[in-house]
Amino acid sequence: MTMEIDLIFKIAAIGIIVSILNQVLSRSGREEQATMTSLAGLVVVLMMLAQKIADLFELVKTLFEF
Amino acid sequence: MELYWKTAAAVLLTVILVLAVGRQEKDMGTVLSMAVCAMAGTVVISYLEPVMDLLWKLEDMGGLGGGMLGILLKAVGIALVTQMARKICTDAGNGSLGAMLELLGSAVILYLSIPLFDSFLTLLREILGEI
């Protein structure tokens, strides 16, 4: 069992990049593209998160004998 | 024990990262905290495994049987997951969703404990029938 610190940095990095892109696009008057960028970043991170949550639920199910 | 220190450090680091990222992208901060909750939960489970083995051994030694311990452990598992999810919902500003999740957890635990209540009632009927 290991603690994957890399994932934390990955998500934080995506968050910072999306935030910067959002600012740049908003300031240049492209609000729609900024929203779509935020949404895309969120979907990417959610896909990474879904696997972790599935792993956790599987572990809980195994440990508590569901 | 090495894993404990790593996890504690990762959680503290995440608090700072969530504050930094969440200022601009609040949803990303929530997702980050959810990811770390899932990973820390995995570590918690890995520490609980030997405890569960001990409980099963105690059940064997005490000759309990009848799946009583299994029901209790399931209730504990549901309570742990529900509590974690409720806290995440509350932190994300969705208290009503968290409350509903808590209600769902309570309902499922009640549903799981029906056989316990049933056997308790049967026992009571047997005892009262003898009097």
N, CA and C atoms of all chains as a GROMACS GRO file, in nm:
protein
  591
    1MET      N    1   0.084  -0.120   0.000
    1MET     CA    2   0.000   0.000   0.000
    1MET      C    3   0.088   0.125   0.000
    2THR      N    4   0.068   0.213  -0.097
    2THR     CA    5   0.148   0.335  -0.103
    2THR      C    6   0.056   0.456  -0.114
    3MET      N    7   0.110   0.569  -0.075
    3MET     CA    8   0.035   0.695  -0.088
    3MET      C    9   0.088   0.765  -0.212
    4GLU      N   10   0.003   0.777  -0.315
    4GLU     CA   11   0.049   0.835  -0.441
    4GLU      C   12   0.045   0.987  -0.436
    5ILE      N   13   0.157   1.044  -0.390
    5ILE     CA   14   0.164   1.190  -0.376
    5ILE      C   15   0.157   1.256  -0.514
    6ASP      N   16   0.206   1.183  -0.617
    6ASP     CA   17   0.210   1.239  -0.753
    6ASP      C   18   0.073   1.289  -0.798
    7LEU      N   19  -0.030   1.211  -0.761
    7LEU     CA   20  -0.166   1.246  -0.804
    7LEU      C   21  -0.209   1.382  -0.749
    8ILE      N   22  -0.169   1.411  -0.625
    8ILE     CA   23  -0.204   1.540  -0.563
    8ILE      C   24  -0.143   1.654  -0.644
    9PHE      N   25  -0.014   1.638  -0.678
    9PHE     CA   26   0.054   1.742  -0.755
    9PHE      C   27  -0.005   1.755  -0.894
   10LYS      N   28  -0.041   1.639  -0.954
   10LYS     CA   29  -0.100   1.642  -1.087
   10LYS      C   30  -0.229   1.724  -1.087
   11ILE      N   31  -0.317   1.693  -0.991
   11ILE     CA   32  -0.446   1.763  -0.984
   11ILE      C   33  -0.424   1.912  -0.957
   12ALA      N   34  -0.331   1.943  -0.864
   12ALA     CA   35  -0.303   2.084  -0.834
   12ALA      C   36  -0.249   2.156  -0.957
   13ALA      N   37  -0.161   2.088  -1.033
   13ALA     CA   38  -0.103   2.149  -1.153
   13ALA      C   39  -0.211   2.175  -1.257
   14ILE      N   40  -0.299   2.077  -1.277
   14ILE     CA   41  -0.409   2.097  -1.373
   14ILE      C   42  -0.494   2.215  -1.329
   15GLY      N   43  -0.521   2.223  -1.199
   15GLY     CA   44  -0.601   2.333  -1.144
   15GLY      C   45  -0.538   2.468  -1.173
   16ILE      N   46  -0.406   2.477  -1.152
   16ILE     CA   47  -0.336   2.605  -1.173
   16ILE      C   48  -0.336   2.641  -1.322
   17ILE      N   49  -0.308   2.539  -1.407
   17ILE     CA   50  -0.306   2.565  -1.553
   17ILE      C   51  -0.444   2.612  -1.601
   18VAL      N   52  -0.547   2.540  -1.557
   18VAL     CA   53  -0.684   2.576  -1.597
   18VAL      C   54  -0.718   2.717  -1.548
   19SER      N   55  -0.674   2.746  -1.427
   19SER     CA   56  -0.702   2.879  -1.369
   19SER      C   57  -0.637   2.989  -1.453
   20ILE      N   58  -0.509   2.966  -1.492
   20ILE     CA   59  -0.438   3.066  -1.574
   20ILE      C   60  -0.506   3.082  -1.710
   21LEU      N   61  -0.538   2.967  -1.773
   21LEU     CA   62  -0.605   2.971  -1.904
   21LEU      C   63  -0.738   3.046  -1.894
   22ASN      N   64  -0.809   3.017  -1.785
   22ASN     CA   65  -0.938   3.081  -1.762
   22ASN      C   66  -0.923   3.233  -1.754
   23GLN      N   67  -0.822   3.279  -1.681
   23GLN     CA   68  -0.797   3.422  -1.666
   23GLN      C   69  -0.763   3.486  -1.801
   24VAL      N   70  -0.671   3.418  -1.873
   24VAL     CA   71  -0.625   3.474  -2.002
   24VAL      C   72  -0.743   3.484  -2.100
   25LEU      N   73  -0.820   3.376  -2.109
   25LEU     CA   74  -0.933   3.375  -2.203
   25LEU      C   75  -1.042   3.476  -2.161
   26SER      N   76  -1.064   3.486  -2.030
   26SER     CA   77  -1.167   3.581  -1.982
   26SER      C   78  -1.127   3.725  -2.014
   27ARG      N   79  -0.998   3.756  -1.989
   27ARG     CA   80  -0.951   3.894  -2.012
   27ARG      C   81  -0.953   3.931  -2.160
   28SER      N   82  -0.936   3.827  -2.247
   28SER     CA   83  -0.938   3.858  -2.391
   28SER      C   84  -1.078   3.849  -2.450
   29GLY      N   85  -1.176   3.845  -2.362
   29GLY     CA   86  -1.316   3.851  -2.406
   29GLY      C   87  -1.371   3.721  -2.461
   30ARG      N   88  -1.308   3.608  -2.427
   30ARG     CA   89  -1.359   3.478  -2.475
   30ARG      C   90  -1.415   3.398  -2.357
   31GLU      N   91  -1.524   3.449  -2.302
   31GLU     CA   92  -1.582   3.387  -2.182
   31GLU      C   93  -1.627   3.242  -2.207
   32GLU      N   94  -1.684   3.220  -2.327
   32GLU     CA   95  -1.736   3.085  -2.356
   32GLU      C   96  -1.624   2.982  -2.359
   33GLN      N   97  -1.512   3.021  -2.424
   33GLN     CA   98  -1.398   2.929  -2.432
   33GLN      C   99  -1.338   2.907  -2.293
   34ALA      N  100  -1.339   3.012  -2.212
   34ALA     CA  101  -1.287   2.999  -2.075
   34ALA      C  102  -1.370   2.899  -1.996
   35THR      N  103  -1.502   2.908  -2.010
   35THR     CA  104  -1.590   2.814  -1.940
   35THR      C  105  -1.565   2.671  -1.988
   36MET      N  106  -1.552   2.657  -2.121
   36MET     CA  107  -1.528   2.522  -2.176
   36MET      C  108  -1.395   2.464  -2.128
   37THR      N  109  -1.294   2.551  -2.117
   37THR     CA  110  -1.163   2.507  -2.067
   37THR      C  111  -1.173   2.458  -1.923
   38SER      N  112  -1.243   2.536  -1.841
   38SER     CA  113  -1.262   2.495  -1.700
   38SER      C  114  -1.332   2.360  -1.693
   39LEU      N  115  -1.434   2.348  -1.776
   39LEU     CA  116  -1.514   2.224  -1.777
   39LEU      C  117  -1.428   2.105  -1.820
   40ALA      N  118  -1.346   2.126  -1.923
   40ALA     CA  119  -1.260   2.018  -1.973
   40ALA      C  120  -1.160   1.976  -1.864
   41GLY      N  121  -1.101   2.076  -1.798
   41GLY     CA  122  -1.006   2.046  -1.689
   41GLY      C  123  -1.073   1.967  -1.579
   42LEU      N  124  -1.196   2.007  -1.547
   42LEU     CA  125  -1.270   1.938  -1.441
   42LEU      C  126  -1.298   1.793  -1.478
   43VAL      N  127  -1.335   1.771  -1.605
   43VAL     CA  128  -1.365   1.634  -1.652
   43VAL      C  129  -1.239   1.546  -1.645
   44VAL      N  130  -1.125   1.604  -1.688
   44VAL     CA  131  -0.997   1.529  -1.684
   44VAL      C  132  -0.966   1.487  -1.540
   45VAL      N  133  -0.978   1.582  -1.447
   45VAL     CA  134  -0.947   1.552  -1.307
   45VAL      C  135  -1.047   1.453  -1.249
   46LEU      N  136  -1.174   1.467  -1.288
   46LEU     CA  137  -1.276   1.374  -1.238
   46LEU      C  138  -1.249   1.232  -1.284
   47MET      N  139  -1.196   1.219  -1.408
   47MET     CA  140  -1.163   1.084  -1.458
   47MET      C  141  -1.051   1.021  -1.376
   48MET      N  142  -0.955   1.106  -1.334
   48MET     CA  143  -0.847   1.056  -1.248
   48MET      C  144  -0.900   1.018  -1.111
   49LEU      N  145  -0.996   1.097  -1.064
   49LEU     CA  146  -1.051   1.076  -0.930
   49LEU      C  147  -1.141   0.952  -0.923
   50ALA      N  148  -1.216   0.930  -1.031
   50ALA     CA  149  -1.314   0.820  -1.031
   50ALA      C  150  -1.248   0.686  -1.001
   51GLN      N  151  -1.128   0.664  -1.057
   51GLN     CA  152  -1.057   0.538  -1.034
   51GLN      C  153  -1.020   0.521  -0.887
   52LYS      N  154  -0.976   0.632  -0.825
   52LYS     CA  155  -0.936   0.627  -0.684
   52LYS      C  156  -1.056   0.595  -0.595
   53ILE      N  157  -1.170   0.659  -0.626
   53ILE     CA  158  -1.290   0.637  -0.544
   53ILE      C  159  -1.339   0.493  -0.563
   54ALA      N  160  -1.331   0.443  -0.687
   54ALA     CA  161  -1.370   0.304  -0.713
   54ALA      C  162  -1.280   0.208  -0.634
   55ASP      N  163  -1.149   0.237  -0.631
   55ASP     CA  164  -1.054   0.154  -0.554
   55ASP      C  165  -1.091   0.153  -0.406
   56LEU      N  166  -1.123   0.275  -0.355
   56LEU     CA  167  -1.156   0.286  -0.212
   56LEU      C  168  -1.281   0.204  -0.179
   57PHE      N  169  -1.385   0.219  -0.263
   57PHE     CA  170  -1.511   0.147  -0.238
   57PHE      C  171  -1.489  -0.004  -0.247
   58GLU      N  172  -1.404  -0.045  -0.342
   58GLU     CA  173  -1.376  -0.188  -0.357
   58GLU      C  174  -1.306  -0.242  -0.232
   59LEU      N  175  -1.212  -0.161  -0.180
   59LEU     CA  176  -1.140  -0.202  -0.059
   59LEU      C  177  -1.234  -0.212   0.061
   60VAL      N  178  -1.323  -0.112   0.073
   60VAL     CA  179  -1.418  -0.113   0.185
   60VAL      C  180  -1.509  -0.236   0.174
   61LYS      N  181  -1.551  -0.265   0.048
   61LYS     CA  182  -1.640  -0.381   0.028
   61LYS      C  183  -1.569  -0.512   0.063
   62THR      N  184  -1.439  -0.520   0.029
   62THR     CA  185  -1.364  -0.641   0.060
   62THR      C  186  -1.341  -0.654   0.210
   63LEU      N  187  -1.301  -0.541   0.273
   63LEU     CA  188  -1.267  -0.548   0.416
   63LEU      C  189  -1.389  -0.579   0.502
   64PHE      N  190  -1.500  -0.513   0.476
   64PHE     CA  191  -1.618  -0.532   0.560
   64PHE      C  192  -1.711  -0.641   0.506
   65GLU      N  193  -1.661  -0.720   0.411
   65GLU     CA  194  -1.728  -0.840   0.362
   65GLU      C  195  -1.869  -0.815   0.308
   66PHE      N  196  -1.882  -0.723   0.214
   66PHE     CA  197  -2.014  -0.697   0.152
   66PHE      C  198  -2.043  -0.800   0.044
   67MET      N  199   0.447   0.221   1.000
   67MET     CA  200   0.419   0.356   1.051
   67MET      C  201   0.462   0.466   0.954
   68GLU      N  202   0.553   0.428   0.862
   68GLU     CA  203   0.604   0.525   0.763
   68GLU      C  204   0.488   0.584   0.682
   69LEU      N  205   0.392   0.496   0.652
   69LEU     CA  206   0.277   0.536   0.570
   69LEU      C  207   0.194   0.643   0.640
   70TYR      N  208   0.184   0.632   0.774
   70TYR     CA  209   0.107   0.730   0.851
   70TYR      C  210   0.166   0.870   0.833
   71TRP      N  211   0.298   0.880   0.850
   71TRP     CA  212   0.363   1.011   0.840
   71TRP      C  213   0.348   1.068   0.700
   72LYS      N  214   0.362   0.978   0.598
   72LYS     CA  215   0.347   1.022   0.459
   72LYS      C  216   0.207   1.078   0.436
   73THR      N  217   0.107   1.002   0.486
   73THR     CA  218  -0.033   1.043   0.465
   73THR      C  219  -0.062   1.175   0.534
   74ALA      N  220  -0.014   1.188   0.659
   74ALA     CA  221  -0.038   1.312   0.734
   74ALA      C  222   0.025   1.430   0.660
   75ALA      N  223   0.147   1.409   0.607
   75ALA     CA  224   0.215   1.517   0.534
   75ALA      C  225   0.138   1.552   0.406
   76ALA      N  226   0.089   1.447   0.337
   76ALA     CA  227   0.016   1.470   0.212
   76ALA      C  228  -0.114   1.546   0.239
   77VAL      N  229  -0.180   1.513   0.349
   77VAL     CA  230  -0.306   1.582   0.383
   77VAL      C  231  -0.279   1.729   0.413
   78LEU      N  232  -0.175   1.756   0.490
   78LEU     CA  233  -0.141   1.895   0.523
   78LEU      C  234  -0.103   1.974   0.398
   79LEU      N  235  -0.027   1.907   0.310
   79LEU     CA  236   0.012   1.971   0.183
   79LEU      C  237  -0.111   2.003   0.099
   80THR      N  238  -0.206   1.910   0.102
   80THR     CA  239  -0.329   1.929   0.023
   80THR      C  240  -0.409   2.049   0.073
   81VAL      N  241  -0.409   2.069   0.206
   81VAL     CA  242  -0.483   2.183   0.260
   81VAL      C  243  -0.431   2.313   0.197
   82ILE      N  244  -0.298   2.323   0.188
   82ILE     CA  245  -0.237   2.444   0.129
   82ILE      C  246  -0.272   2.452  -0.020
   83LEU      N  247  -0.260   2.337  -0.090
   83LEU     CA  248  -0.288   2.337  -0.234
   83LEU      C  249  -0.434   2.371  -0.262
   84VAL      N  250  -0.524   2.317  -0.179
   84VAL     CA  251  -0.668   2.347  -0.198
   84VAL      C  252  -0.693   2.496  -0.178
   85LEU      N  253  -0.625   2.556  -0.079
   85LEU     CA  254  -0.641   2.700  -0.056
   85LEU      C  255  -0.589   2.779  -0.176
   86ALA      N  256  -0.475   2.733  -0.232
   86ALA     CA  257  -0.414   2.806  -0.345
   86ALA      C  258  -0.497   2.790  -0.472
   87VAL      N  259  -0.535   2.664  -0.502
   87VAL     CA  260  -0.609   2.636  -0.626
   87VAL      C  261  -0.754   2.683  -0.613
   88GLY      N  262  -0.812   2.661  -0.496
   88GLY     CA  263  -0.954   2.688  -0.476
   88GLY      C  264  -0.991   2.835  -0.484
   89ARG      N  265  -0.891   2.923  -0.473
   89ARG     CA  266  -0.920   3.067  -0.480
   89ARG      C  267  -0.976   3.104  -0.618
   90GLN      N  268  -0.917   3.045  -0.724
   90GLN     CA  269  -0.964   3.072  -0.860
   90GLN      C  270  -1.065   2.967  -0.907
   91GLU      N  271  -1.032   2.840  -0.883
   91GLU     CA  272  -1.116   2.729  -0.931
   91GLU      C  273  -1.165   2.649  -0.810
   92LYS      N  274  -1.281   2.687  -0.759
   92LYS     CA  275  -1.331   2.625  -0.636
   92LYS      C  276  -1.360   2.476  -0.658
   93ASP      N  277  -1.413   2.442  -0.779
   93ASP     CA  278  -1.447   2.303  -0.807
   93ASP      C  279  -1.323   2.215  -0.810
   94MET      N  280  -1.212   2.270  -0.861
   94MET     CA  281  -1.088   2.194  -0.866
   94MET      C  282  -1.036   2.166  -0.724
   95GLY      N  283  -1.052   2.263  -0.636
   95GLY     CA  284  -1.013   2.244  -0.496
   95GLY      C  285  -1.092   2.133  -0.430
   96THR      N  286  -1.222   2.129  -0.460
   96THR     CA  287  -1.307   2.023  -0.405
   96THR      C  288  -1.265   1.886  -0.457
   97VAL      N  289  -1.237   1.880  -0.588
   97VAL     CA  290  -1.195   1.752  -0.648
   97VAL      C  291  -1.062   1.706  -0.587
   98LEU      N  292  -0.972   1.802  -0.565
   98LEU     CA  293  -0.842   1.768  -0.505
   98LEU      C  294  -0.861   1.712  -0.364
   99SER      N  295  -0.947   1.776  -0.286
   99SER     CA  296  -0.969   1.725  -0.150
   99SER      C  297  -1.037   1.588  -0.154
  100MET      N  298  -1.125   1.566  -0.253
  100MET     CA  299  -1.189   1.434  -0.266
  100MET      C  300  -1.087   1.327  -0.298
  101ALA      N  301  -0.992   1.359  -0.388
  101ALA     CA  302  -0.889   1.262  -0.426
  101ALA      C  303  -0.805   1.224  -0.305
  102VAL      N  304  -0.767   1.325  -0.226
  102VAL     CA  305  -0.683   1.295  -0.110
  102VAL      C  306  -0.763   1.218  -0.004
  103CYS      N  307  -0.892   1.251   0.010
  103CYS     CA  308  -0.977   1.174   0.102
  103CYS      C  309  -0.980   1.027   0.060
  104ALA      N  310  -0.995   1.002  -0.071
  104ALA     CA  311  -1.000   0.863  -0.121
  104ALA      C  312  -0.868   0.792  -0.094
  105MET      N  313  -0.757   0.861  -0.116
  105MET     CA  314  -0.626   0.798  -0.094
  105MET      C  315  -0.600   0.774   0.055
  106ALA      N  316  -0.636   0.872   0.138
  106ALA     CA  317  -0.617   0.856   0.283
  106ALA      C  318  -0.710   0.745   0.334
  107GLY      N  319  -0.828   0.736   0.276
  107GLY     CA  320  -0.922   0.628   0.313
  107GLY      C  321  -0.863   0.492   0.282
  108THR      N  322  -0.794   0.481   0.168
  108THR     CA  323  -0.729   0.356   0.130
  108THR      C  324  -0.624   0.317   0.234
  109VAL      N  325  -0.550   0.418   0.282
  109VAL     CA  326  -0.448   0.391   0.385
  109VAL      C  327  -0.515   0.346   0.515
  110VAL      N  328  -0.626   0.412   0.550
  110VAL     CA  329  -0.701   0.374   0.670
  110VAL      C  330  -0.742   0.227   0.663
  111ILE      N  331  -0.793   0.188   0.546
  111ILE     CA  332  -0.839   0.050   0.527
  111ILE      C  333  -0.723  -0.048   0.545
  112SER      N  334  -0.604  -0.008   0.492
  112SER     CA  335  -0.490  -0.099   0.503
  112SER      C  336  -0.448  -0.119   0.649
  113TYR      N  337  -0.467  -0.015   0.734
  113TYR     CA  338  -0.437  -0.031   0.876
  113TYR      C  339  -0.546  -0.110   0.948
  114LEU      N  340  -0.669  -0.103   0.897
  114LEU     CA  341  -0.781  -0.171   0.965
  114LEU      C  342  -0.785  -0.322   0.937
  115GLU      N  343  -0.717  -0.365   0.830
  115GLU     CA  344  -0.724  -0.507   0.791
  115GLU      C  345  -0.683  -0.602   0.904
  116PRO      N  346  -0.566  -0.580   0.970
  116PRO     CA  347  -0.530  -0.669   1.081
  116PRO      C  348  -0.630  -0.667   1.197
  117VAL      N  349  -0.691  -0.548   1.219
  117VAL     CA  350  -0.791  -0.536   1.326
  117VAL      C  351  -0.911  -0.625   1.295
  118MET      N  352  -0.951  -0.625   1.166
  118MET     CA  353  -1.063  -0.709   1.124
  118MET      C  354  -1.031  -0.857   1.142
  119ASP      N  355  -0.906  -0.895   1.108
  119ASP     CA  356  -0.866  -1.034   1.128
  119ASP      C  357  -0.878  -1.073   1.274
  120LEU      N  358  -0.835  -0.980   1.362
  120LEU     CA  359  -0.843  -1.007   1.507
  120LEU      C  360  -0.988  -1.024   1.550
  121LEU      N  361  -1.077  -0.939   1.495
  121LEU     CA  362  -1.219  -0.948   1.532
  121LEU      C  363  -1.278  -1.082   1.488
  122TRP      N  364  -1.240  -1.128   1.366
  122TRP     CA  365  -1.291  -1.257   1.319
  122TRP      C  366  -1.239  -1.371   1.407
  123LYS      N  367  -1.111  -1.356   1.451
  123LYS     CA  368  -1.053  -1.458   1.540
  123LYS      C  369  -1.129  -1.460   1.673
  124LEU      N  370  -1.160  -1.340   1.725
  124LEU     CA  371  -1.234  -1.330   1.852
  124LEU      C  372  -1.372  -1.393   1.838
  125GLU      N  373  -1.433  -1.372   1.718
  125GLU     CA  374  -1.566  -1.430   1.696
  125GLU      C  375  -1.558  -1.583   1.700
  126ASP      N  376  -1.454  -1.637   1.637
  126ASP     CA  377  -1.434  -1.783   1.638
  126ASP      C  378  -1.414  -1.833   1.780
  127MET      N  379  -1.328  -1.759   1.857
  127MET     CA  380  -1.297  -1.801   1.994
  127MET      C  381  -1.422  -1.796   2.083
  128GLY      N  382  -1.502  -1.690   2.062
  128GLY     CA  383  -1.622  -1.676   2.143
  128GLY      C  384  -1.738  -1.764   2.096
  129GLY      N  385  -1.721  -1.824   1.979
  129GLY     CA  386  -1.826  -1.911   1.925
  129GLY      C  387  -1.955  -1.835   1.897
  130LEU      N  388  -1.942  -1.709   1.849
  130LEU     CA  389  -2.063  -1.629   1.824
  130LEU      C  390  -2.142  -1.684   1.704
  131GLY      N  391  -2.081  -1.681   1.587
  131GLY     CA  392  -2.148  -1.735   1.468
  131GLY      C  393  -2.276  -1.663   1.433
  132GLY      N  394  -2.349  -1.716   1.339
  132GLY     CA  395  -2.480  -1.660   1.302
  132GLY      C  396  -2.470  -1.531   1.222
  133GLY      N  397  -2.351  -1.493   1.180
  133GLY     CA  398  -2.334  -1.373   1.096
  133GLY      C  399  -2.357  -1.242   1.168
  134MET      N  400  -2.355  -1.246   1.302
  134MET     CA  401  -2.379  -1.123   1.380
  134MET      C  402  -2.267  -1.021   1.357
  135LEU      N  403  -2.142  -1.070   1.365
  135LEU     CA  404  -2.029  -0.979   1.349
  135LEU      C  405  -2.025  -0.921   1.208
  136GLY      N  406  -2.063  -1.004   1.110
  136GLY     CA  407  -2.065  -0.959   0.971
  136GLY      C  408  -2.155  -0.838   0.954
  137ILE      N  409  -2.274  -0.845   1.014
  137ILE     CA  410  -2.370  -0.733   1.004
  137ILE      C  411  -2.312  -0.607   1.069
  138LEU      N  412  -2.250  -0.626   1.185
  138LEU     CA  413  -2.191  -0.511   1.256
  138LEU      C  414  -2.080  -0.446   1.174
  139LEU      N  415  -1.997  -0.532   1.112
  139LEU     CA  416  -1.886  -0.479   1.032
  139LEU      C  417  -1.936  -0.404   0.910
  140LYS      N  418  -2.042  -0.460   0.847
  140LYS     CA  419  -2.101  -0.390   0.732
  140LYS      C  420  -2.152  -0.252   0.774
  141ALA      N  421  -2.216  -0.247   0.890
  141ALA     CA  422  -2.268  -0.119   0.940
  141ALA      C  423  -2.154  -0.020   0.961
  142VAL      N  424  -2.041  -0.070   1.015
  142VAL     CA  425  -1.925   0.018   1.037
  142VAL      C  426  -1.872   0.070   0.903
  143GLY      N  427  -1.864  -0.018   0.803
  143GLY     CA  428  -1.816   0.022   0.670
  143GLY      C  429  -1.904   0.129   0.609
  144ILE      N  430  -2.035   0.108   0.617
  144ILE     CA  431  -2.129   0.208   0.561
  144ILE      C  432  -2.117   0.339   0.636
  145ALA      N  433  -2.103   0.332   0.768
  145ALA     CA  434  -2.092   0.454   0.849
  145ALA      C  435  -1.966   0.532   0.812
  146LEU      N  436  -1.855   0.460   0.792
  146LEU     CA  437  -1.729   0.528   0.756
  146LEU      C  438  -1.741   0.601   0.622
  147VAL      N  439  -1.793   0.528   0.521
  147VAL     CA  440  -1.805   0.588   0.388
  147VAL      C  441  -1.903   0.705   0.391
  148THR      N  442  -2.016   0.687   0.462
  148THR     CA  443  -2.117   0.793   0.469
  148THR      C  444  -2.061   0.918   0.536
  149GLN      N  445  -1.986   0.897   0.644
  149GLN     CA  446  -1.931   1.012   0.717
  149GLN      C  447  -1.833   1.090   0.629
  150MET      N  448  -1.748   1.015   0.557
  150MET     CA  449  -1.651   1.082   0.471
  150MET      C  450  -1.721   1.161   0.360
  151ALA      N  451  -1.819   1.097   0.296
  151ALA     CA  452  -1.891   1.162   0.186
  151ALA      C  453  -1.969   1.284   0.236
  152ARG      N  454  -2.026   1.272   0.356
  152ARG     CA  455  -2.105   1.383   0.412
  152ARG      C  456  -2.016   1.504   0.439
  153LYS      N  457  -1.898   1.478   0.492
  153LYS     CA  458  -1.805   1.588   0.521
  153LYS      C  459  -1.763   1.657   0.392
  154ILE      N  460  -1.741   1.578   0.286
  154ILE     CA  461  -1.700   1.637   0.157
  154ILE      C  462  -1.813   1.725   0.104
  155CYS      N  463  -1.937   1.672   0.113
  155CYS     CA  464  -2.053   1.750   0.066
  155CYS      C  465  -2.065   1.881   0.143
  156THR      N  466  -2.047   1.874   0.276
  156THR     CA  467  -2.059   1.995   0.359
  156THR      C  468  -1.950   2.096   0.323
  157ASP      N  469  -1.826   2.046   0.305
  157ASP     CA  470  -1.716   2.135   0.270
  157ASP      C  471  -1.739   2.202   0.134
  158ALA      N  472  -1.804   2.128   0.042
  158ALA     CA  473  -1.829   2.184  -0.091
  158ALA      C  474  -1.950   2.278  -0.091
  159GLY      N  475  -2.013   2.295   0.026
  159GLY     CA  476  -2.127   2.386   0.036
  159GLY      C  477  -2.260   2.324   0.000
  160ASN      N  478  -2.264   2.189  -0.002
  160ASN     CA  479  -2.390   2.120  -0.031
  160ASN      C  480  -2.437   2.042   0.092
  161GLY      N  481  -2.472   2.116   0.194
  161GLY     CA  482  -2.514   2.054   0.320
  161GLY      C  483  -2.636   1.966   0.305
  162SER      N  484  -2.728   2.007   0.215
  162SER     CA  485  -2.852   1.929   0.200
  162SER      C  486  -2.824   1.792   0.138
  163LEU      N  487  -2.730   1.789   0.042
  163LEU     CA  488  -2.692   1.659  -0.017
  163LEU      C  489  -2.626   1.571   0.087
  164GLY      N  490  -2.541   1.632   0.171
  164GLY     CA  491  -2.475   1.558   0.278
  164GLY      C  492  -2.575   1.499   0.375
  165ALA      N  493  -2.676   1.581   0.410
  165ALA     CA  494  -2.778   1.533   0.504
  165ALA      C  495  -2.856   1.416   0.444
  166MET      N  496  -2.884   1.425   0.314
  166MET     CA  497  -2.958   1.317   0.247
  166MET      C  498  -2.875   1.189   0.243
  167LEU      N  499  -2.745   1.206   0.223
  167LEU     CA  500  -2.653   1.091   0.221
  167LEU      C  501  -2.648   1.025   0.358
  168GLU      N  502  -2.649   1.109   0.462
  168GLU     CA  503  -2.648   1.058   0.598
  168GLU      C  504  -2.775   0.978   0.626
  169LEU      N  505  -2.887   1.032   0.575
  169LEU     CA  506  -3.016   0.963   0.591
  169LEU      C  507  -3.013   0.828   0.520
  170LEU      N  508  -2.953   0.828   0.401
  170LEU     CA  509  -2.941   0.703   0.323
  170LEU      C  510  -2.858   0.600   0.399
  171GLY      N  511  -2.746   0.648   0.456
  171GLY     CA  512  -2.659   0.558   0.534
  171GLY      C  513  -2.735   0.498   0.652
  172SER      N  514  -2.810   0.583   0.723
  172SER     CA  515  -2.887   0.535   0.839
  172SER      C  516  -2.990   0.431   0.795
  173ALA      N  517  -3.058   0.460   0.682
  173ALA     CA  518  -3.161   0.368   0.633
  173ALA      C  519  -3.099   0.233   0.595
  174VAL      N  520  -2.983   0.236   0.530
  174VAL     CA  521  -2.918   0.111   0.488
  174VAL      C  522  -2.873   0.032   0.611
  175ILE      N  523  -2.822   0.101   0.713
  175ILE     CA  524  -2.779   0.031   0.835
  175ILE      C  525  -2.900  -0.033   0.904
  176LEU      N  526  -3.012   0.041   0.906
  176LEU     CA  527  -3.135  -0.017   0.964
  176LEU      C  528  -3.178  -0.141   0.887
  177TYR      N  529  -3.171  -0.130   0.751
  177TYR     CA  530  -3.209  -0.242   0.664
  177TYR      C  531  -3.121  -0.363   0.691
  178LEU      N  532  -2.990  -0.337   0.710
  178LEU     CA  533  -2.897  -0.447   0.734
  178LEU      C  534  -2.921  -0.513   0.870
  179SER      N  535  -2.969  -0.433   0.966
  179SER     CA  536  -2.983  -0.489   1.101
  179SER      C  537  -3.120  -0.555   1.124
  180ILE      N  538  -3.201  -0.568   1.020
  180ILE     CA  539  -3.330  -0.637   1.035
  180ILE      C  540  -3.313  -0.780   1.090
  181PRO      N  541  -3.217  -0.860   1.035
  181PRO     CA  542  -3.200  -0.995   1.091
  181PRO      C  543  -3.164  -0.996   1.240
  182LEU      N  544  -3.088  -0.893   1.283
  182LEU     CA  545  -3.052  -0.884   1.426
  182LEU      C  546  -3.177  -0.863   1.511
  183PHE      N  547  -3.261  -0.765   1.468
  183PHE     CA  548  -3.385  -0.738   1.540
  183PHE      C  549  -3.476  -0.862   1.540
  184ASP      N  550  -3.477  -0.929   1.425
  184ASP     CA  551  -3.562  -1.047   1.409
  184ASP      C  552  -3.522  -1.157   1.508
  185SER      N  553  -3.389  -1.182   1.514
  185SER     CA  554  -3.344  -1.288   1.606
  185SER      C  555  -3.365  -1.246   1.751
  186PHE      N  556  -3.354  -1.116   1.779
  186PHE     CA  557  -3.379  -1.066   1.915
  186PHE      C  558  -3.524  -1.087   1.954
  187LEU      N  559  -3.615  -1.058   1.860
  187LEU     CA  560  -3.759  -1.078   1.888
  187LEU      C  561  -3.790  -1.226   1.910
  188THR      N  562  -3.727  -1.312   1.827
  188THR     CA  563  -3.749  -1.457   1.842
  188THR      C  564  -3.703  -1.503   1.980
  189LEU      N  565  -3.586  -1.451   2.021
  189LEU     CA  566  -3.532  -1.487   2.153
  189LEU      C  567  -3.626  -1.442   2.264
  190LEU      N  568  -3.677  -1.317   2.250
  190LEU     CA  569  -3.771  -1.264   2.351
  190LEU      C  570  -3.896  -1.351   2.360
  191ARG      N  571  -3.947  -1.393   2.240
  191ARG     CA  572  -4.068  -1.475   2.236
  191ARG      C  573  -4.045  -1.609   2.305
  192GLU      N  574  -3.924  -1.666   2.281
  192GLU     CA  575  -3.891  -1.794   2.343
  192GLU      C  576  -3.886  -1.781   2.494
  193ILE      N  577  -3.821  -1.671   2.542
  193ILE     CA  578  -3.807  -1.651   2.687
  193ILE      C  579  -3.944  -1.628   2.750
  194LEU      N  580  -4.026  -1.543   2.687
  194LEU     CA  581  -4.159  -1.513   2.742
  194LEU      C  582  -4.251  -1.634   2.734
  195GLY      N  583  -4.230  -1.719   2.631
  195GLY     CA  584  -4.311  -1.839   2.617
  195GLY      C  585  -4.285  -1.940   2.728
  196GLU      N  586  -4.163  -1.937   2.780
  196GLU     CA  587  -4.128  -2.031   2.886
  196GLU      C  588  -4.189  -1.992   3.020
  197ILE      N  589  -4.216  -1.862   3.037
  197ILE     CA  590  -4.269  -1.816   3.167
  197ILE      C  591  -4.416  -1.859   3.183
   0.00000   0.00000   0.00000
